[in-house]
Amino acid sequence: MKAADEKLLKDTICNICRLELKKEEIEQKLKNEQTDLIESLGFDSFLMVELVVELEAAFDMEFDVNDMDMEELKIYGGLKAAVEKRLDGDV
């Protein structure tokens, strides 16, 4: 993933995160691609839906509801791979 795209991905996650964490703290957690957005950043199902909608707008793409695997998307590395796949036109 291009650095600018990853920055946009992280910025979108930071904007939606409801925990009282500084942006730097969230970005530190996202250095680990195994970070669970639900366990580590306090996301719930509503925030995950909001995140998907915001990512679709930010990257001008769409997730196909049939291809969405929440177990994959809740892990930062899985989410990053899913976005990258769509940006590359592999889906």
C-alpha positions as MATLAB code, in Angstrom:
seq = 'MKAADEKLLKDTICNICRLELKKEEIEQKLKNEQTDLIESLGFDSFLMVELVVELEAAFDMEFDVNDMDMEELKIYGGLKAAVEKRLDGDV';
ca = [
       0.000    0.000    0.000;
       1.268    3.456   -0.861;
       2.355    5.558    2.122;
      -0.260    8.229    1.334;
      -3.019    5.599    1.228;
      -1.898    4.083    4.516;
      -1.827    7.543    6.102;
      -5.404    8.144    4.921;
      -6.437    4.742    6.314;
      -4.863    5.502    9.702;
      -6.311    9.021    9.765;
      -9.783    7.624    9.102;
      -9.399    5.106   11.931;
      -8.157    7.869   14.258;
     -11.123   10.091   13.401;
     -13.641    7.371   14.200;
     -11.985    5.955   17.319;
     -14.015    6.992   20.382;
     -11.421    6.127   23.025;
      -9.721    9.022   24.712;
      -6.400    8.331   23.047;
      -4.127   10.775   21.328;
      -3.641   10.276   17.606;
      -0.027    9.270   18.277;
      -1.192    6.521   20.671;
      -3.588    5.126   18.072;
      -0.934    5.260   15.369;
       1.474    3.435   17.684;
      -1.052    0.613   18.104;
      -1.546    0.467   14.327;
       2.161   -0.234   13.786;
       1.246   -3.802   14.714;
      -0.762   -5.221   11.812;
      -2.377   -7.707   14.228;
      -4.048   -4.916   16.196;
      -7.693   -5.764   16.822;
      -9.716   -2.578   16.349;
     -12.429   -3.862   18.666;
     -10.216   -4.987   21.529;
      -7.460   -2.377   21.263;
      -9.298    0.713   20.050;
     -12.796    0.227   21.446;
     -14.596   -0.180   18.128;
     -17.996   -1.838   18.216;
     -20.228   -3.034   15.366;
     -21.637    0.456   14.782;
     -18.167    2.008   14.595;
     -17.021   -0.743   12.238;
     -19.922    0.079    9.904;
     -19.080    3.791   10.195;
     -15.446    2.995    9.412;
     -16.384    1.049    6.268;
     -18.617    3.910    5.082;
     -15.898    6.487    5.769;
     -13.269    4.385    3.986;
     -15.529    4.013    0.963;
     -15.883    7.809    0.811;
     -12.217    8.541    1.515;
     -10.907    6.123   -1.102;
     -13.801    6.462   -3.579;
     -14.439    2.720   -3.582;
     -17.056    0.253   -2.393;
     -16.948   -2.842   -0.264;
     -19.227   -5.604   -1.523;
     -21.340   -6.746    1.407;
     -20.953  -10.360    0.228;
     -17.160  -10.104    0.345;
     -16.946   -8.459    3.757;
     -15.508  -10.631    6.496;
     -15.745   -8.764    9.809;
     -13.197  -11.110   11.380;
     -10.745   -9.950    8.713;
     -11.743   -6.269    8.795;
     -11.484   -5.906   12.568;
      -7.743   -6.674   12.393;
      -5.738   -3.701   11.115;
      -3.653   -5.795    8.696;
      -6.782   -7.450    7.287;
      -8.504   -4.111    6.861;
      -5.425   -2.677    5.185;
      -5.250   -5.671    2.809;
      -8.966   -5.381    1.969;
      -8.617   -1.682    1.133;
      -5.466   -2.313   -0.880;
      -7.175   -5.097   -2.831;
     -10.005   -2.765   -3.803;
      -7.653    0.071   -4.704;
      -5.703   -2.293   -6.951;
      -8.951   -3.442   -8.602;
      -8.471   -7.043   -7.494;
     -12.094   -7.300   -6.302;
];
